[in-house]
């Protein structure tokens, strides 16, 4: 397959690496051009602009920070839709509100291209292994067209309905995860006075009915954080969690759905970010809260 990837943050880079390893011809572009260099070393080609990327690939994947980034990358004078994209397939994988994807789909279709949204569950590790959970929103024919590519990235691919459905499900699956990091921090605060080794505590919690899959996956990084050691590269930052929580609240308000746990969790995440943890590992939320009382 001839695939372009625009947006080379942690996830975009991992997805591009996976596509290179599975034998695809990959072209990459990022607003900060230096992020292309590691992928060039693996065999990717760098495009000079977003428009050039769209011209070089049959399928274009985008995974971008927020609606402003989507507007810039797709709509700028030299953006993805600036040239002739008739017949191209765009697969948009950002975590944004449903109405953002729906508005973008209209623009892409007006340009003669096919649009599929597919935000994913999972972090950089599953992305490199092709074990993401894909949450597709697309018309049936578009979903069929995108499936062979997405099957290379996802261990499970759910067609949730028309465009907007995937974005809704991504917010839904992220919601309990964000709340869990705060809940875990409170649980750790409750038992902190026992003085147990962090590795022992986290192993015990991961073996109970209250231990979600993410605790098993992120346990080593979390234990390192609790011990004051380096957790390794962040797979999902605390500030990314804030962005998602704010999007959940806005979407809930739009739908008339009250989300009190989300509101409270957002306030806690924002407090941790103000204390300098925003660009670090999202699991640091639990560590921050577990020591918060002692640090006051």
Secondary structure, 3 states (H helix, E strand, C coil): CEEEEECCCHHHHHHHHHHHHCCCEEEEECCCHHHHHHHHHCCCEECCCHHHHHHHCCEEEECCCCHHHHHHHHHCCCCCCCCCCCCCEEEECCCCCHHHHHHHHHHHHHCCCEEEEEEEECCHHHHHHCCEEEEEECCHHHHHHHHHHHCCCEEEEEEEECCCHHHHHHHHHHHHHHHHHHHHHHHHHHHHHHCCCHHHHHHHHHCCCCCCHHHHHHHHHHHHHHCCCCCCCCCCEHHHHHHHHHHHHHHHHHHCCCCHHHHHHHHHHHHHHHHHHCCCECCHHHHHHHHHHHHC
